[in-house]
Amino acid sequence: MAKKNAGEQIYKVIEVIGTSTKSWEDAATNAVETAAKSLRDLRIAEVVKQDMKVEDGKVVAFRTRVLLSFKYQS
């Protein structure tokens, strides 16, 4: 079995969706902060999509889809 070099690390990527009634930025922050409660070593958060929930012609919520990477523990 090959030895891992000290600099070689493996990361897992998951997708989460945050919501907010204020803004896409708040929705993204909510997604990251909520995920951080159960995931360790979060490294990168990448916004991949933003959309809005519309009711009766008015925006009622902002949604931000975020890819999160964290260190894979073997």
PyMOL Python script that loads the backbone (N, CA, C, O; Angstrom):
from pymol import cmd

cmd.read_pdbstr("""\
ATOM      1  N   MET A   1       0.849  -1.177   0.000  1.00  0.00           N
ATOM      2  CA  MET A   1       0.000   0.000   0.000  1.00  0.00           C
ATOM      3  C   MET A   1       0.895   1.241   0.000  1.00  0.00           C
ATOM      4  O   MET A   1       1.846   1.317   0.778  1.00  0.00           O
ATOM      5  N   ALA A   2       0.605   2.189  -0.846  1.00  0.00           N
ATOM      6  CA  ALA A   2       1.408   3.409  -0.959  1.00  0.00           C
ATOM      7  C   ALA A   2       1.166   4.312   0.244  1.00  0.00           C
ATOM      8  O   ALA A   2       0.045   4.417   0.741  1.00  0.00           O
ATOM      9  N   LYS A   3       2.222   4.956   0.701  1.00  0.00           N
ATOM     10  CA  LYS A   3       2.109   5.915   1.801  1.00  0.00           C
ATOM     11  C   LYS A   3       1.601   7.242   1.268  1.00  0.00           C
ATOM     12  O   LYS A   3       1.947   7.654   0.161  1.00  0.00           O
ATOM     13  N   LYS A   4       0.780   7.905   2.061  1.00  0.00           N
ATOM     14  CA  LYS A   4       0.304   9.240   1.697  1.00  0.00           C
ATOM     15  C   LYS A   4       1.362  10.258   2.079  1.00  0.00           C
ATOM     16  O   LYS A   4       1.949  10.177   3.159  1.00  0.00           O
ATOM     17  N   ASN A   5       1.603  11.200   1.212  1.00  0.00           N
ATOM     18  CA  ASN A   5       2.482  12.311   1.550  1.00  0.00           C
ATOM     19  C   ASN A   5       1.751  13.234   2.513  1.00  0.00           C
ATOM     20  O   ASN A   5       0.523  13.310   2.498  1.00  0.00           O
ATOM     21  N   ALA A   6       2.500  13.925   3.338  1.00  0.00           N
ATOM     22  CA  ALA A   6       1.904  14.815   4.336  1.00  0.00           C
ATOM     23  C   ALA A   6       1.008  15.871   3.690  1.00  0.00           C
ATOM     24  O   ALA A   6       0.022  16.288   4.298  1.00  0.00           O
ATOM     25  N   GLY A   7       1.326  16.313   2.475  1.00  0.00           N
ATOM     26  CA  GLY A   7       0.551  17.359   1.819  1.00  0.00           C
ATOM     27  C   GLY A   7      -0.672  16.849   1.068  1.00  0.00           C
ATOM     28  O   GLY A   7      -1.500  17.647   0.627  1.00  0.00           O
ATOM     29  N   GLU A   8      -0.797  15.533   0.915  1.00  0.00           N
ATOM     30  CA  GLU A   8      -1.924  14.973   0.178  1.00  0.00           C
ATOM     31  C   GLU A   8      -3.116  14.805   1.108  1.00  0.00           C
ATOM     32  O   GLU A   8      -3.031  14.128   2.133  1.00  0.00           O
ATOM     33  N   GLN A   9      -4.218  15.423   0.740  1.00  0.00           N
ATOM     34  CA  GLN A   9      -5.422  15.322   1.543  1.00  0.00           C
ATOM     35  C   GLN A   9      -6.602  15.061   0.634  1.00  0.00           C
ATOM     36  O   GLN A   9      -6.576  15.396  -0.550  1.00  0.00           O
ATOM     37  N   ILE A  10      -7.624  14.467   1.188  1.00  0.00           N
ATOM     38  CA  ILE A  10      -8.833  14.147   0.435  1.00  0.00           C
ATOM     39  C   ILE A  10      -9.977  14.978   1.006  1.00  0.00           C
ATOM     40  O   ILE A  10     -10.119  15.111   2.221  1.00  0.00           O
ATOM     41  N   TYR A  11     -10.785  15.531   0.113  1.00  0.00           N
ATOM     42  CA  TYR A  11     -11.925  16.345   0.527  1.00  0.00           C
ATOM     43  C   TYR A  11     -13.207  15.761  -0.051  1.00  0.00           C
ATOM     44  O   TYR A  11     -13.213  15.230  -1.161  1.00  0.00           O
ATOM     45  N   LYS A  12     -14.270  15.861   0.694  1.00  0.00           N
ATOM     46  CA  LYS A  12     -15.601  15.458   0.245  1.00  0.00           C
ATOM     47  C   LYS A  12     -16.376  16.730  -0.061  1.00  0.00           C
ATOM     48  O   LYS A  12     -16.193  17.749   0.604  1.00  0.00           O
ATOM     49  N   VAL A  13     -17.239  16.671  -1.061  1.00  0.00           N
ATOM     50  CA  VAL A  13     -18.063  17.819  -1.436  1.00  0.00           C
ATOM     51  C   VAL A  13     -19.532  17.423  -1.312  1.00  0.00           C
ATOM     52  O   VAL A  13     -19.951  16.377  -1.808  1.00  0.00           O
ATOM     53  N   ILE A  14     -20.302  18.274  -0.644  1.00  0.00           N
ATOM     54  CA  ILE A  14     -21.743  18.060  -0.542  1.00  0.00           C
ATOM     55  C   ILE A  14     -22.460  19.337  -0.985  1.00  0.00           C
ATOM     56  O   ILE A  14     -21.866  20.414  -1.036  1.00  0.00           O
ATOM     57  N   GLU A  15     -23.718  19.198  -1.295  1.00  0.00           N
ATOM     58  CA  GLU A  15     -24.523  20.345  -1.710  1.00  0.00           C
ATOM     59  C   GLU A  15     -25.589  20.605  -0.652  1.00  0.00           C
ATOM     60  O   GLU A  15     -26.286  19.689  -0.216  1.00  0.00           O
ATOM     61  N   VAL A  16     -25.704  21.857  -0.250  1.00  0.00           N
ATOM     62  CA  VAL A  16     -26.739  22.257   0.702  1.00  0.00           C
ATOM     63  C   VAL A  16     -27.461  23.481   0.142  1.00  0.00           C
ATOM     64  O   VAL A  16     -26.921  24.195  -0.703  1.00  0.00           O
ATOM     65  N   ILE A  17     -28.674  23.717   0.615  1.00  0.00           N
ATOM     66  CA  ILE A  17     -29.448  24.874   0.179  1.00  0.00           C
ATOM     67  C   ILE A  17     -29.870  25.649   1.418  1.00  0.00           C
ATOM     68  O   ILE A  17     -30.533  25.114   2.307  1.00  0.00           O
ATOM     69  N   GLY A  18     -29.480  26.909   1.462  1.00  0.00           N
ATOM     70  CA  GLY A  18     -29.880  27.781   2.556  1.00  0.00           C
ATOM     71  C   GLY A  18     -31.010  28.685   2.108  1.00  0.00           C
ATOM     72  O   GLY A  18     -31.139  28.997   0.924  1.00  0.00           O
ATOM     73  N   THR A  19     -31.832  29.106   3.067  1.00  0.00           N
ATOM     74  CA  THR A  19     -32.947  29.998   2.752  1.00  0.00           C
ATOM     75  C   THR A  19     -32.932  31.213   3.668  1.00  0.00           C
ATOM     76  O   THR A  19     -32.387  31.177   4.771  1.00  0.00           O
ATOM     77  N   SER A  20     -33.541  32.282   3.186  1.00  0.00           N
ATOM     78  CA  SER A  20     -33.653  33.512   3.960  1.00  0.00           C
ATOM     79  C   SER A  20     -34.782  34.356   3.388  1.00  0.00           C
ATOM     80  O   SER A  20     -35.079  34.288   2.195  1.00  0.00           O
ATOM     81  N   THR A  21     -35.401  35.142   4.238  1.00  0.00           N
ATOM     82  CA  THR A  21     -36.409  36.083   3.742  1.00  0.00           C
ATOM     83  C   THR A  21     -35.765  37.431   3.420  1.00  0.00           C
ATOM     84  O   THR A  21     -36.435  38.326   2.906  1.00  0.00           O
ATOM     85  N   LYS A  22     -34.461  37.585   3.718  1.00  0.00           N
ATOM     86  CA  LYS A  22     -33.769  38.864   3.519  1.00  0.00           C
ATOM     87  C   LYS A  22     -32.963  38.945   2.226  1.00  0.00           C
ATOM     88  O   LYS A  22     -33.129  39.880   1.442  1.00  0.00           O
ATOM     89  N   SER A  23     -32.073  37.943   2.003  1.00  0.00           N
ATOM     90  CA  SER A  23     -31.164  38.055   0.854  1.00  0.00           C
ATOM     91  C   SER A  23     -30.518  36.714   0.520  1.00  0.00           C
ATOM     92  O   SER A  23     -30.561  35.772   1.311  1.00  0.00           O
ATOM     93  N   TRP A  24     -29.916  36.647  -0.674  1.00  0.00           N
ATOM     94  CA  TRP A  24     -29.160  35.464  -1.060  1.00  0.00           C
ATOM     95  C   TRP A  24     -27.940  35.299  -0.165  1.00  0.00           C
ATOM     96  O   TRP A  24     -27.570  34.178   0.182  1.00  0.00           O
ATOM     97  N   GLU A  25     -27.320  36.401   0.206  1.00  0.00           N
ATOM     98  CA  GLU A  25     -26.143  36.329   1.086  1.00  0.00           C
ATOM     99  C   GLU A  25     -26.511  35.707   2.436  1.00  0.00           C
ATOM    100  O   GLU A  25     -25.788  34.851   2.947  1.00  0.00           O
ATOM    101  N   ASP A  26     -27.617  36.134   3.000  1.00  0.00           N
ATOM    102  CA  ASP A  26     -28.073  35.539   4.260  1.00  0.00           C
ATOM    103  C   ASP A  26     -28.399  34.057   4.076  1.00  0.00           C
ATOM    104  O   ASP A  26     -28.120  33.245   4.958  1.00  0.00           O
ATOM    105  N   ALA A  27     -28.981  33.708   2.949  1.00  0.00           N
ATOM    106  CA  ALA A  27     -29.301  32.304   2.677  1.00  0.00           C
ATOM    107  C   ALA A  27     -28.021  31.465   2.622  1.00  0.00           C
ATOM    108  O   ALA A  27     -27.974  30.366   3.175  1.00  0.00           O
ATOM    109  N   ALA A  28     -26.988  31.983   1.957  1.00  0.00           N
ATOM    110  CA  ALA A  28     -25.715  31.265   1.882  1.00  0.00           C
ATOM    111  C   ALA A  28     -25.084  31.133   3.266  1.00  0.00           C
ATOM    112  O   ALA A  28     -24.578  30.070   3.626  1.00  0.00           O
ATOM    113  N   THR A  29     -25.118  32.207   4.030  1.00  0.00           N
ATOM    114  CA  THR A  29     -24.573  32.176   5.388  1.00  0.00           C
ATOM    115  C   THR A  29     -25.313  31.157   6.241  1.00  0.00           C
ATOM    116  O   THR A  29     -24.688  30.410   6.995  1.00  0.00           O
ATOM    117  N   ASN A  30     -26.630  31.119   6.133  1.00  0.00           N
ATOM    118  CA  ASN A  30     -27.424  30.145   6.883  1.00  0.00           C
ATOM    119  C   ASN A  30     -27.038  28.716   6.509  1.00  0.00           C
ATOM    120  O   ASN A  30     -26.945  27.851   7.380  1.00  0.00           O
ATOM    121  N   ALA A  31     -26.815  28.467   5.231  1.00  0.00           N
ATOM    122  CA  ALA A  31     -26.431  27.134   4.773  1.00  0.00           C
ATOM    123  C   ALA A  31     -25.102  26.708   5.386  1.00  0.00           C
ATOM    124  O   ALA A  31     -24.980  25.602   5.912  1.00  0.00           O
ATOM    125  N   VAL A  32     -24.112  27.588   5.318  1.00  0.00           N
ATOM    126  CA  VAL A  32     -22.775  27.258   5.828  1.00  0.00           C
ATOM    127  C   VAL A  32     -22.796  27.097   7.346  1.00  0.00           C
ATOM    128  O   VAL A  32     -22.253  26.127   7.875  1.00  0.00           O
ATOM    129  N   GLU A  33     -23.412  28.031   8.039  1.00  0.00           N
ATOM    130  CA  GLU A  33     -23.406  27.977   9.498  1.00  0.00           C
ATOM    131  C   GLU A  33     -24.179  26.773  10.037  1.00  0.00           C
ATOM    132  O   GLU A  33     -23.791  26.189  11.049  1.00  0.00           O
ATOM    133  N   THR A  34     -25.255  26.405   9.375  1.00  0.00           N
ATOM    134  CA  THR A  34     -26.009  25.225   9.803  1.00  0.00           C
ATOM    135  C   THR A  34     -25.204  23.950   9.537  1.00  0.00           C
ATOM    136  O   THR A  34     -25.135  23.068  10.393  1.00  0.00           O
ATOM    137  N   ALA A  35     -24.598  23.855   8.356  1.00  0.00           N
ATOM    138  CA  ALA A  35     -23.784  22.673   8.033  1.00  0.00           C
ATOM    139  C   ALA A  35     -22.589  22.548   8.967  1.00  0.00           C
ATOM    140  O   ALA A  35     -22.183  21.438   9.311  1.00  0.00           O
ATOM    141  N   ALA A  36     -22.024  23.674   9.376  1.00  0.00           N
ATOM    142  CA  ALA A  36     -20.845  23.661  10.249  1.00  0.00           C
ATOM    143  C   ALA A  36     -21.144  23.055  11.618  1.00  0.00           C
ATOM    144  O   ALA A  36     -20.224  22.646  12.326  1.00  0.00           O
ATOM    145  N   LYS A  37     -22.396  22.995  11.988  1.00  0.00           N
ATOM    146  CA  LYS A  37     -22.760  22.400  13.279  1.00  0.00           C
ATOM    147  C   LYS A  37     -22.563  20.889  13.285  1.00  0.00           C
ATOM    148  O   LYS A  37     -22.372  20.294  14.345  1.00  0.00           O
ATOM    149  N   SER A  38     -22.609  20.261  12.102  1.00  0.00           N
ATOM    150  CA  SER A  38     -22.464  18.808  12.051  1.00  0.00           C
ATOM    151  C   SER A  38     -21.287  18.323  11.200  1.00  0.00           C
ATOM    152  O   SER A  38     -20.987  17.129  11.193  1.00  0.00           O
ATOM    153  N   LEU A  39     -20.629  19.215  10.497  1.00  0.00           N
ATOM    154  CA  LEU A  39     -19.469  18.840   9.681  1.00  0.00           C
ATOM    155  C   LEU A  39     -18.211  19.490  10.252  1.00  0.00           C
ATOM    156  O   LEU A  39     -18.245  20.626  10.724  1.00  0.00           O
ATOM    157  N   ARG A  40     -17.107  18.754  10.202  1.00  0.00           N
ATOM    158  CA  ARG A  40     -15.845  19.306  10.696  1.00  0.00           C
ATOM    159  C   ARG A  40     -14.948  19.709   9.534  1.00  0.00           C
ATOM    160  O   ARG A  40     -15.045  19.172   8.430  1.00  0.00           O
ATOM    161  N   ASP A  41     -14.095  20.644   9.805  1.00  0.00           N
ATOM    162  CA  ASP A  41     -13.063  21.073   8.847  1.00  0.00           C
ATOM    163  C   ASP A  41     -13.626  21.539   7.514  1.00  0.00           C
ATOM    164  O   ASP A  41     -13.116  21.159   6.459  1.00  0.00           O
ATOM    165  N   LEU A  42     -14.688  22.370   7.550  1.00  0.00           N
ATOM    166  CA  LEU A  42     -15.182  22.964   6.307  1.00  0.00           C
ATOM    167  C   LEU A  42     -14.059  23.800   5.703  1.00  0.00           C
ATOM    168  O   LEU A  42     -13.372  24.531   6.416  1.00  0.00           O
ATOM    169  N   ARG A  43     -13.876  23.691   4.389  1.00  0.00           N
ATOM    170  CA  ARG A  43     -12.778  24.388   3.725  1.00  0.00           C
ATOM    171  C   ARG A  43     -13.237  25.441   2.731  1.00  0.00           C
ATOM    172  O   ARG A  43     -12.769  26.580   2.762  1.00  0.00           O
ATOM    173  N   ILE A  44     -14.143  25.066   1.858  1.00  0.00           N
ATOM    174  CA  ILE A  44     -14.565  25.957   0.773  1.00  0.00           C
ATOM    175  C   ILE A  44     -16.083  25.920   0.660  1.00  0.00           C
ATOM    176  O   ILE A  44     -16.692  24.858   0.784  1.00  0.00           O
ATOM    177  N   ALA A  45     -16.685  27.063   0.428  1.00  0.00           N
ATOM    178  CA  ALA A  45     -18.115  27.156   0.130  1.00  0.00           C
ATOM    179  C   ALA A  45     -18.242  27.855  -1.220  1.00  0.00           C
ATOM    180  O   ALA A  45     -17.772  28.979  -1.396  1.00  0.00           O
ATOM    181  N   GLU A  46     -18.879  27.180  -2.163  1.00  0.00           N
ATOM    182  CA  GLU A  46     -19.026  27.724  -3.509  1.00  0.00           C
ATOM    183  C   GLU A  46     -20.504  27.868  -3.851  1.00  0.00           C
ATOM    184  O   GLU A  46     -21.238  26.880  -3.875  1.00  0.00           O
ATOM    185  N   VAL A  47     -20.935  29.087  -4.111  1.00  0.00           N
ATOM    186  CA  VAL A  47     -22.324  29.323  -4.519  1.00  0.00           C
ATOM    187  C   VAL A  47     -22.474  28.863  -5.957  1.00  0.00           C
ATOM    188  O   VAL A  47     -21.752  29.321  -6.843  1.00  0.00           O
ATOM    189  N   VAL A  48     -23.424  27.946  -6.190  1.00  0.00           N
ATOM    190  CA  VAL A  48     -23.608  27.414  -7.540  1.00  0.00           C
ATOM    191  C   VAL A  48     -24.934  27.820  -8.174  1.00  0.00           C
ATOM    192  O   VAL A  48     -25.098  27.743  -9.391  1.00  0.00           O
ATOM    193  N   LYS A  49     -25.881  28.253  -7.337  1.00  0.00           N
ATOM    194  CA  LYS A  49     -27.173  28.645  -7.905  1.00  0.00           C
ATOM    195  C   LYS A  49     -27.923  29.488  -6.883  1.00  0.00           C
ATOM    196  O   LYS A  49     -27.824  29.266  -5.676  1.00  0.00           O
ATOM    197  N   GLN A  50     -28.667  30.449  -7.386  1.00  0.00           N
ATOM    198  CA  GLN A  50     -29.514  31.273  -6.532  1.00  0.00           C
ATOM    199  C   GLN A  50     -30.895  31.342  -7.181  1.00  0.00           C
ATOM    200  O   GLN A  50     -31.020  31.478  -8.398  1.00  0.00           O
ATOM    201  N   ASP A  51     -31.924  31.248  -6.347  1.00  0.00           N
ATOM    202  CA  ASP A  51     -33.267  31.423  -6.872  1.00  0.00           C
ATOM    203  C   ASP A  51     -34.146  32.041  -5.792  1.00  0.00           C
ATOM    204  O   ASP A  51     -33.714  32.241  -4.657  1.00  0.00           O
ATOM    205  N   MET A  52     -35.381  32.337  -6.166  1.00  0.00           N
ATOM    206  CA  MET A  52     -36.307  32.975  -5.233  1.00  0.00           C
ATOM    207  C   MET A  52     -37.623  32.224  -5.236  1.00  0.00           C
ATOM    208  O   MET A  52     -38.042  31.675  -6.255  1.00  0.00           O
ATOM    209  N   LYS A  53     -38.259  32.210  -4.096  1.00  0.00           N
ATOM    210  CA  LYS A  53     -39.611  31.665  -3.993  1.00  0.00           C
ATOM    211  C   LYS A  53     -40.567  32.837  -4.175  1.00  0.00           C
ATOM    212  O   LYS A  53     -40.429  33.868  -3.517  1.00  0.00           O
ATOM    213  N   VAL A  54     -41.535  32.674  -5.071  1.00  0.00           N
ATOM    214  CA  VAL A  54     -42.468  33.746  -5.397  1.00  0.00           C
ATOM    215  C   VAL A  54     -43.888  33.298  -5.067  1.00  0.00           C
ATOM    216  O   VAL A  54     -44.310  32.204  -5.441  1.00  0.00           O
ATOM    217  N   GLU A  55     -44.614  34.154  -4.365  1.00  0.00           N
ATOM    218  CA  GLU A  55     -46.017  33.899  -4.067  1.00  0.00           C
ATOM    219  C   GLU A  55     -46.817  35.164  -4.366  1.00  0.00           C
ATOM    220  O   GLU A  55     -46.463  36.254  -3.915  1.00  0.00           O
ATOM    221  N   ASP A  56     -47.876  35.012  -5.114  1.00  0.00           N
ATOM    222  CA  ASP A  56     -48.732  36.145  -5.494  1.00  0.00           C
ATOM    223  C   ASP A  56     -47.935  37.292  -6.111  1.00  0.00           C
ATOM    224  O   ASP A  56     -48.211  38.465  -5.857  1.00  0.00           O
ATOM    225  N   GLY A  57     -46.941  36.932  -6.928  1.00  0.00           N
ATOM    226  CA  GLY A  57     -46.152  37.937  -7.629  1.00  0.00           C
ATOM    227  C   GLY A  57     -45.115  38.647  -6.778  1.00  0.00           C
ATOM    228  O   GLY A  57     -44.509  39.615  -7.236  1.00  0.00           O
ATOM    229  N   LYS A  58     -44.893  38.187  -5.542  1.00  0.00           N
ATOM    230  CA  LYS A  58     -43.920  38.824  -4.653  1.00  0.00           C
ATOM    231  C   LYS A  58     -42.887  37.803  -4.186  1.00  0.00           C
ATOM    232  O   LYS A  58     -43.200  36.637  -3.944  1.00  0.00           O
ATOM    233  N   VAL A  59     -41.658  38.271  -4.068  1.00  0.00           N
ATOM    234  CA  VAL A  59     -40.583  37.417  -3.562  1.00  0.00           C
ATOM    235  C   VAL A  59     -40.791  37.230  -2.065  1.00  0.00           C
ATOM    236  O   VAL A  59     -40.874  38.204  -1.316  1.00  0.00           O
ATOM    237  N   VAL A  60     -40.875  35.963  -1.629  1.00  0.00           N
ATOM    238  CA  VAL A  60     -41.084  35.680  -0.209  1.00  0.00           C
ATOM    239  C   VAL A  60     -39.874  35.001   0.429  1.00  0.00           C
ATOM    240  O   VAL A  60     -39.774  34.943   1.654  1.00  0.00           O
ATOM    241  N   ALA A  61     -38.949  34.485  -0.397  1.00  0.00           N
ATOM    242  CA  ALA A  61     -37.753  33.846   0.151  1.00  0.00           C
ATOM    243  C   ALA A  61     -36.659  33.782  -0.903  1.00  0.00           C
ATOM    244  O   ALA A  61     -36.925  33.671  -2.099  1.00  0.00           O
ATOM    245  N   PHE A  62     -35.438  33.853  -0.431  1.00  0.00           N
ATOM    246  CA  PHE A  62     -34.252  33.698  -1.262  1.00  0.00           C
ATOM    247  C   PHE A  62     -33.638  32.348  -0.937  1.00  0.00           C
ATOM    248  O   PHE A  62     -33.579  31.951   0.226  1.00  0.00           O
ATOM    249  N   ARG A  63     -33.177  31.638  -1.973  1.00  0.00           N
ATOM    250  CA  ARG A  63     -32.530  30.344  -1.766  1.00  0.00           C
ATOM    251  C   ARG A  63     -31.178  30.358  -2.455  1.00  0.00           C
ATOM    252  O   ARG A  63     -31.048  30.806  -3.594  1.00  0.00           O
ATOM    253  N   THR A  64     -30.183  29.865  -1.753  1.00  0.00           N
ATOM    254  CA  THR A  64     -28.836  29.789  -2.307  1.00  0.00           C
ATOM    255  C   THR A  64     -28.331  28.361  -2.183  1.00  0.00           C
ATOM    256  O   THR A  64     -28.287  27.793  -1.091  1.00  0.00           O
ATOM    257  N   ARG A  65     -27.952  27.794  -3.317  1.00  0.00           N
ATOM    258  CA  ARG A  65     -27.399  26.436  -3.354  1.00  0.00           C
ATOM    259  C   ARG A  65     -25.877  26.558  -3.236  1.00  0.00           C
ATOM    260  O   ARG A  65     -25.244  27.299  -3.987  1.00  0.00           O
ATOM    261  N   VAL A  66     -25.308  25.829  -2.295  1.00  0.00           N
ATOM    262  CA  VAL A  66     -23.889  25.956  -1.973  1.00  0.00           C
ATOM    263  C   VAL A  66     -23.230  24.585  -1.982  1.00  0.00           C
ATOM    264  O   VAL A  66     -23.759  23.633  -1.408  1.00  0.00           O
ATOM    265  N   LEU A  67     -22.076  24.483  -2.631  1.00  0.00           N
ATOM    266  CA  LEU A  67     -21.237  23.293  -2.531  1.00  0.00           C
ATOM    267  C   LEU A  67     -20.248  23.518  -1.394  1.00  0.00           C
ATOM    268  O   LEU A  67     -19.548  24.531  -1.371  1.00  0.00           O
ATOM    269  N   LEU A  68     -20.186  22.592  -0.464  1.00  0.00           N
ATOM    270  CA  LEU A  68     -19.269  22.684   0.666  1.00  0.00           C
ATOM    271  C   LEU A  68     -18.247  21.578   0.591  1.00  0.00           C
ATOM    272  O   LEU A  68     -18.597  20.423   0.350  1.00  0.00           O
ATOM    273  N   SER A  69     -16.991  21.911   0.794  1.00  0.00           N
ATOM    274  CA  SER A  69     -15.980  20.862   0.866  1.00  0.00           C
ATOM    275  C   SER A  69     -15.410  20.819   2.278  1.00  0.00           C
ATOM    276  O   SER A  69     -15.234  21.841   2.940  1.00  0.00           O
ATOM    277  N   PHE A  70     -15.130  19.599   2.707  1.00  0.00           N
ATOM    278  CA  PHE A  70     -14.541  19.396   4.025  1.00  0.00           C
ATOM    279  C   PHE A  70     -13.575  18.238   3.951  1.00  0.00           C
ATOM    280  O   PHE A  70     -13.669  17.391   3.063  1.00  0.00           O
ATOM    281  N   LYS A  71     -12.651  18.204   4.882  1.00  0.00           N
ATOM    282  CA  LYS A  71     -11.613  17.195   4.912  1.00  0.00           C
ATOM    283  C   LYS A  71     -12.225  15.826   5.172  1.00  0.00           C
ATOM    284  O   LYS A  71     -13.010  15.652   6.104  1.00  0.00           O
ATOM    285  N   TYR A  72     -11.864  14.870   4.351  1.00  0.00           N
ATOM    286  CA  TYR A  72     -12.367  13.501   4.489  1.00  0.00           C
ATOM    287  C   TYR A  72     -11.546  12.793   5.556  1.00  0.00           C
ATOM    288  O   TYR A  72     -10.317  12.758   5.483  1.00  0.00           O
ATOM    289  N   GLN A  73     -12.226  12.232   6.543  1.00  0.00           N
ATOM    290  CA  GLN A  73     -11.556  11.487   7.613  1.00  0.00           C
ATOM    291  C   GLN A  73     -11.666  10.003   7.319  1.00  0.00           C
ATOM    292  O   GLN A  73     -12.771   9.470   7.223  1.00  0.00           O
ATOM    293  N   SER A  74     -10.534   9.333   7.177  1.00  0.00           N
ATOM    294  CA  SER A  74     -10.587   7.883   6.905  1.00  0.00           C
ATOM    295  C   SER A  74     -10.419   7.088   8.165  1.00  0.00           C
ATOM    296  O   SER A  74     -10.437   5.858   8.126  1.00  0.00           O
TER     297      SER A  74
END
""", "prot")
cmd.dss("prot")
cmd.show_as("cartoon", "prot")
cmd.util.cbc("prot")
cmd.orient("prot")
